[in-house]
């Protein structure tokens, strides 16, 4: 079995007050603390320039921290070069050697690890079997699809049996259908082998699909850390609400607070939800498009401004007295018509009050 040849040595990763500066004026990562548990897949998510790739490269040893400590397992690797860190990285560009066969590409790192030729080949073949490319060993990278090339890059990293496996935007060169399949492959391999994986992406759906935990980054710092569901259901602020899936940010009034629960008002509509430490008065509400109930018995008045059929659902732009909202509805056979006035309410597990910044 291939699993006997590719064993997991998964180790945790810890950042302690880590800062990375480029020159005097550019702070790429600003005093972050982070703990990645052994055997978990943790995604660094955020817009371009937020510091996620620099964080990944500091784990790899491709960038050195300006201050703070980085530990892999119990070992302080802060000042160690990349070659001494026992990590492997899968790059966005795959970085395959075009003149080498698939087997030679996967074997490349093993040739420097002291294995015999026979064991090197056995491990490389096991790696290819693990990523679903058994029988592809004699092909050249140019004879493979983009998804297959990405799997070769994953196999090449896995056969080194790293303590930590790093992915830098691994799906950005693939089309939508391939992205879905390859991310499922990566997640399945990670879970089957119990690997510690740190994964960088700017794609929210990708992060939600593959992660045990997501680290949302903004302006060189960490905005929020949590499971995909906790970030989606309870974003800490407007940035996270808008970045983890789409969110409508609506004005509301907190009428009253009773213990941990608040009663909010939008026009004449009332809804009870967790107060999240807020007091009565004006507030902001984040509501996912799927949690707006169009045609509700109780709600506030809106008008259908746009209606778009996208196959499995309808997408609507709604105009209310306080602004525009985006909503989705599963009924594609009897869509609401543009110009129709509809009452909109919230699903029971719907809106979230946003704590003040």
C-alpha positions as CSV (number, residue, x, y, z in Angstrom):
1,X,0.0,0.0,0.0
2,X,1.2,3.5,-0.8
3,X,0.4,4.7,2.7
4,X,3.2,2.5,4.1
5,X,5.7,4.4,2.0
6,X,4.4,7.9,2.7
7,X,4.0,8.2,6.4
8,X,2.9,11.4,8.2
9,X,5.3,13.2,10.5
10,X,2.8,15.9,11.0
11,X,4.0,18.7,13.4
12,X,2.3,21.8,14.7
13,X,3.4,25.3,13.6
14,X,3.5,28.2,16.0
15,X,4.1,32.0,15.3
16,X,4.9,34.0,18.4
17,X,4.7,37.8,17.9
18,X,6.1,37.5,14.3
19,X,6.7,40.6,12.2
20,X,8.2,40.8,8.7
21,X,9.3,44.2,7.4
22,X,10.8,45.0,4.0
23,X,12.9,48.1,4.6
24,X,11.7,50.8,6.9
25,X,8.3,51.5,5.4
26,X,6.7,48.2,4.4
27,X,5.4,45.9,7.1
28,X,4.1,42.8,5.4
29,X,3.2,40.9,8.6
30,X,2.6,42.8,11.8
31,X,3.1,41.1,15.1
32,X,1.0,38.0,14.6
33,X,0.4,35.0,16.8
34,X,-0.8,31.8,15.2
35,X,-1.1,28.1,16.1
36,X,-1.6,25.4,13.5
37,X,-2.4,22.1,15.1
38,X,-0.7,19.0,13.9
39,X,-2.8,17.1,11.3
40,X,-5.0,20.0,10.5
41,X,-5.5,22.0,7.3
42,X,-5.4,25.7,8.0
43,X,-6.0,28.3,5.3
44,X,-4.6,31.8,5.2
45,X,-7.3,33.8,3.4
46,X,-7.4,37.5,2.5
47,X,-7.1,40.0,-0.3
48,X,-3.9,40.7,-2.3
49,X,-1.3,42.4,-0.1
50,X,-2.7,41.3,3.2
51,X,0.4,39.3,4.3
52,X,-0.8,35.7,3.7
53,X,1.8,34.6,1.2
54,X,4.6,36.3,3.2
55,X,3.4,34.3,6.3
56,X,3.5,31.1,4.2
57,X,7.0,31.9,2.9
58,X,8.2,32.5,6.5
59,X,7.1,29.0,7.4
60,X,9.0,27.6,4.4
61,X,12.1,29.6,5.2
62,X,11.9,31.5,2.0
63,X,11.5,34.7,4.0
64,X,13.1,35.4,7.4
65,X,11.1,37.0,10.2
66,X,12.2,40.4,11.2
67,X,11.2,39.7,14.8
68,X,9.4,37.0,16.8
69,X,9.7,33.2,16.8
70,X,8.5,30.5,14.5
71,X,8.4,26.9,15.8
72,X,7.7,23.7,13.9
73,X,7.0,21.0,16.4
74,X,9.2,21.8,19.4
75,X,12.0,23.2,17.2
76,X,12.7,26.9,16.8
77,X,13.2,27.4,13.1
78,X,13.1,31.2,13.0
79,X,16.7,31.5,11.7
80,X,17.0,28.2,9.9
81,X,17.3,28.1,6.1
82,X,14.6,26.4,4.0
83,X,16.7,23.2,3.5
84,X,16.7,22.6,7.3
85,X,13.0,23.0,8.0
86,X,11.4,19.7,6.9
87,X,8.6,21.4,5.0
88,X,7.5,21.0,1.3
89,X,5.7,23.6,-0.8
90,X,3.4,23.2,-3.7
91,X,3.6,26.3,-5.8
92,X,1.0,28.1,-7.9
93,X,3.0,27.5,-11.0
94,X,3.5,23.7,-10.3
95,X,7.3,24.3,-11.1
96,X,7.6,20.9,-12.9
97,X,10.7,20.2,-15.1
98,X,9.3,20.0,-18.6
99,X,12.1,17.7,-19.9
100,X,11.7,15.2,-17.2
101,X,9.1,12.4,-17.0
102,X,6.4,12.5,-14.4
103,X,8.3,9.8,-12.4
104,X,11.5,11.8,-12.6
105,X,9.7,14.9,-11.4
106,X,8.3,13.2,-8.4
107,X,11.6,11.5,-7.7
108,X,13.7,14.6,-7.9
109,X,13.7,15.6,-4.3
110,X,14.3,12.0,-3.1
111,X,17.5,11.8,-5.1
112,X,19.0,14.1,-2.5
113,X,17.7,12.3,0.5
114,X,20.0,9.3,0.6
115,X,17.5,6.6,-0.7
116,X,18.7,3.9,-3.1
117,X,17.4,4.0,-6.6
118,X,15.0,1.2,-6.0
119,X,13.5,2.9,-2.9
120,X,13.4,6.2,-4.6
121,X,11.4,4.7,-7.5
122,X,9.1,2.8,-5.1
123,X,8.3,6.0,-3.1
124,X,7.7,8.0,-6.3
125,X,5.4,5.4,-7.7
126,X,3.6,5.2,-4.4
127,X,3.2,9.0,-4.5
128,X,1.7,8.9,-7.9
129,X,-0.7,6.2,-6.9
130,X,-1.8,8.2,-3.9
131,X,-2.8,11.2,-6.1
132,X,-4.5,9.0,-8.7
133,X,-1.8,9.0,-11.3
134,X,-0.8,5.4,-11.4
135,X,0.5,4.5,-14.8
136,X,1.3,8.1,-15.7
137,X,5.0,7.8,-14.7
138,X,6.5,7.8,-18.2
139,X,4.6,10.8,-19.5
140,X,6.0,14.3,-19.8
141,X,4.3,17.3,-18.0
142,X,3.2,18.7,-21.4
143,X,1.1,15.5,-21.9
144,X,-0.9,16.1,-18.8
145,X,-3.9,18.4,-18.1
146,X,-3.6,21.3,-15.6
147,X,-5.2,19.2,-12.9
148,X,-2.9,16.3,-13.5
149,X,0.2,18.6,-13.4
150,X,-1.0,19.9,-10.1
151,X,-1.3,16.4,-8.7
152,X,2.2,15.6,-9.8
153,X,3.4,18.7,-7.8
154,X,1.5,17.4,-4.8
155,X,3.0,13.9,-5.2
156,X,6.5,15.4,-5.4
157,X,5.9,17.2,-2.1
158,X,4.3,14.3,-0.4
159,X,7.1,11.7,-1.1
160,X,9.5,13.8,1.0
161,X,7.3,13.1,4.1
162,X,7.4,16.7,5.4
163,X,6.3,17.7,8.8
164,X,4.3,20.5,7.2
165,X,3.0,20.7,3.6
166,X,2.5,24.2,2.2
167,X,0.2,25.3,-0.7
168,X,0.5,28.7,-2.4
169,X,-2.7,29.4,-4.4
170,X,-2.6,25.9,-5.8
171,X,-5.8,26.0,-7.9
172,X,-5.5,29.5,-9.4
173,X,-4.4,28.2,-12.8
174,X,-7.3,25.7,-13.1
175,X,-10.8,26.2,-14.5
176,X,-13.8,26.1,-12.2
177,X,-14.7,22.4,-12.6
178,X,-11.1,21.2,-12.1
179,X,-10.7,23.5,-9.1
180,X,-13.5,21.7,-7.4
181,X,-12.1,18.3,-8.1
182,X,-8.5,19.1,-7.2
183,X,-9.4,20.8,-3.9
184,X,-11.4,17.7,-3.0
185,X,-8.3,15.5,-3.8
186,X,-6.1,17.7,-1.7
187,X,-8.5,17.6,1.2
188,X,-8.9,13.8,1.0
189,X,-5.1,13.2,0.9
190,X,-4.6,15.6,3.8
191,X,-7.2,13.8,5.9
192,X,-6.2,10.3,4.9
193,X,-2.5,10.9,5.8
194,X,-3.1,13.2,8.8
195,X,-0.9,15.9,7.3
196,X,-0.3,19.4,8.7
197,X,-1.2,21.7,5.8
198,X,-1.0,25.5,5.6
199,X,-2.9,26.6,2.5
200,X,-3.0,30.1,1.0
201,X,-5.8,31.4,-1.2
202,X,-7.9,34.5,-1.9
203,X,-10.9,32.4,-2.9
204,X,-13.5,32.3,-0.1
205,X,-15.4,29.2,-1.4
206,X,-12.1,27.3,-1.7
207,X,-11.2,28.2,1.9
208,X,-14.6,27.2,3.2
209,X,-14.4,23.8,1.3
210,X,-11.0,22.6,2.4
211,X,-10.2,24.0,5.8
212,X,-10.4,22.8,9.4
213,X,-9.7,26.4,10.3
214,X,-9.4,29.7,8.4
215,X,-7.2,32.6,9.3
216,X,-8.6,35.8,7.7
217,X,-5.9,38.4,7.2
218,X,-6.2,42.1,6.6
219,X,-3.5,44.8,6.4
220,X,-0.6,42.6,7.6
221,X,-2.5,41.3,10.6
222,X,-5.1,38.7,11.6
223,X,-8.7,39.8,11.5
224,X,-10.3,36.6,12.7
225,X,-9.5,32.9,13.2
226,X,-12.2,30.2,13.3
227,X,-13.8,27.2,11.6
228,X,-15.5,27.8,8.3
229,X,-18.9,27.7,9.9
230,X,-18.1,30.0,12.8
231,X,-16.6,32.6,10.5
232,X,-19.6,32.4,8.1
233,X,-22.2,32.5,10.9
234,X,-20.5,34.9,13.3
235,X,-18.1,37.3,11.6
236,X,-16.3,39.6,14.0
237,X,-16.7,42.7,11.8
238,X,-17.9,44.0,8.5
239,X,-14.7,43.1,6.6
240,X,-14.9,39.4,7.6
241,X,-18.6,39.3,7.0
242,X,-18.1,40.6,3.5
243,X,-15.0,38.6,2.7
244,X,-16.2,35.2,3.9
245,X,-19.0,34.7,1.4
246,X,-21.3,37.5,0.3
247,X,-23.2,39.6,2.9
248,X,-25.7,42.4,2.9
249,X,-24.8,45.0,5.4
250,X,-28.1,46.6,6.6
251,X,-28.8,49.4,9.0
252,X,-31.1,48.5,11.9
253,X,-32.1,49.8,15.4
254,X,-31.5,47.7,18.5
255,X,-34.8,48.2,20.4
256,X,-33.9,46.3,23.5
257,X,-31.5,43.9,25.0
258,X,-32.5,41.1,27.3
259,X,-29.5,39.1,28.6
260,X,-27.6,37.8,25.6
261,X,-30.4,38.5,23.1
262,X,-31.4,41.7,21.3
263,X,-34.6,42.7,19.5
264,X,-33.8,44.7,16.4
265,X,-36.1,46.8,14.2
266,X,-36.0,47.5,10.4
267,X,-38.9,49.7,9.7
268,X,-41.9,47.9,11.4
269,X,-40.2,44.5,11.3
270,X,-38.8,43.0,14.5
271,X,-36.3,40.1,14.9
272,X,-34.6,38.6,17.9
273,X,-31.0,37.5,17.7
274,X,-27.8,37.4,19.8
275,X,-26.8,40.8,21.0
276,X,-23.0,40.2,20.8
277,X,-22.3,42.7,23.5
278,X,-24.2,45.6,21.8
279,X,-26.4,48.1,23.6
280,X,-29.7,49.6,22.3
281,X,-29.3,52.1,19.5
282,X,-28.3,52.2,15.8
283,X,-26.4,49.2,14.6
284,X,-25.3,47.2,11.5
285,X,-26.5,43.8,10.5
286,X,-24.9,41.2,8.2
287,X,-27.3,39.0,6.3
288,X,-26.3,36.3,3.8
289,X,-28.2,36.3,0.5
290,X,-29.6,32.8,1.2
291,X,-31.0,33.9,4.6
292,X,-33.3,36.6,3.2
293,X,-36.8,35.2,2.9
294,X,-38.5,36.8,-0.1
295,X,-42.3,36.7,0.2
296,X,-42.3,36.4,4.0
297,X,-45.5,37.0,6.0
298,X,-43.7,39.4,8.3
299,X,-40.9,41.7,7.1
300,X,-40.1,45.0,5.4
301,X,-41.1,46.2,2.0
302,X,-38.9,45.8,-1.1
303,X,-39.1,46.0,-4.8
304,X,-37.5,43.5,-7.3
305,X,-35.0,45.5,-9.3
306,X,-33.3,42.7,-11.1
307,X,-33.9,38.9,-11.5
308,X,-31.3,36.6,-12.9
309,X,-31.7,32.8,-13.6
310,X,-28.4,30.9,-13.0
311,X,-29.7,27.3,-13.3
312,X,-30.1,26.0,-9.8
313,X,-31.5,29.2,-8.3
314,X,-32.7,32.7,-9.0
315,X,-30.6,35.7,-8.0
316,X,-32.5,39.0,-7.1
317,X,-31.5,42.6,-6.5
318,X,-33.9,44.1,-4.1
319,X,-34.5,47.8,-3.5
320,X,-35.6,48.9,0.0
321,X,-36.1,52.3,1.6
322,X,-32.6,52.0,3.1
323,X,-30.7,50.7,0.1
324,X,-30.0,47.7,-2.1
325,X,-29.8,44.0,-1.2
326,X,-28.8,40.8,-3.0
327,X,-30.8,37.7,-2.4
328,X,-31.1,34.2,-3.8
329,X,-34.2,31.9,-4.0
330,X,-34.4,28.2,-4.9
331,X,-37.7,28.5,-6.9
332,X,-36.6,28.8,-10.5
333,X,-40.0,27.8,-12.0
334,X,-42.1,30.6,-10.6
335,X,-39.7,33.6,-10.3
336,X,-40.7,37.0,-8.9
337,X,-41.1,39.6,-11.6
338,X,-39.1,42.7,-12.0
339,X,-41.0,45.6,-10.4
340,X,-42.9,43.4,-8.0
341,X,-43.3,44.6,-4.5
342,X,-42.4,41.8,-2.0
343,X,-42.0,41.5,1.7
344,X,-38.6,40.3,2.9
345,X,-37.9,38.8,6.3
346,X,-35.0,36.8,7.8
347,X,-34.6,33.1,8.2
348,X,-34.5,31.9,11.9
349,X,-30.8,31.6,11.7
350,X,-30.3,34.6,9.6
351,X,-28.8,37.9,10.4
352,X,-25.8,38.7,12.6
353,X,-25.2,42.0,14.5
354,X,-21.8,43.3,13.8
355,X,-19.8,44.5,16.8
356,X,-18.6,48.1,16.4
357,X,-15.1,48.4,15.0
